[in-house]
């Protein structure tokens, strides 16, 4: 069983920055790993992912503001979030997608952007 543990969420003012981390207990047969978010009353949406080959993919609303990166040796994915806006307020979920066993999800971490 894969466990994903997120950290780094919190309250930040508009225009501020946060860095999320996701530690995977094990990474195998990875297709991609990344972050999704869900705001109240809205569907879960892609924020950013990084493929097994190291290529990043970003949701349209975060392009140019967020950066995803990974440390393979430590099974960790990071999400650097800059120029945060109120619309970025959501629960952020770490995701590991595998070729053979589908998706694994973290428990989520709350990000609140408010003055």
PyMOL commands that set and color helices and strands:
alter all, ss='L'
color gray80, all
select helices_A, chain A and resi 60-62+72-74+86-88
alter helices_A, ss='H'
color red, helices_A
select strands_A, chain A and resi 4-7+10-12+18-24+30-38+45-51+56-58+66-71+76-81+90-98+102-105+109-113
alter strands_A, ss='S'
color yellow, strands_A
deselect
rebuild
show_as cartoon
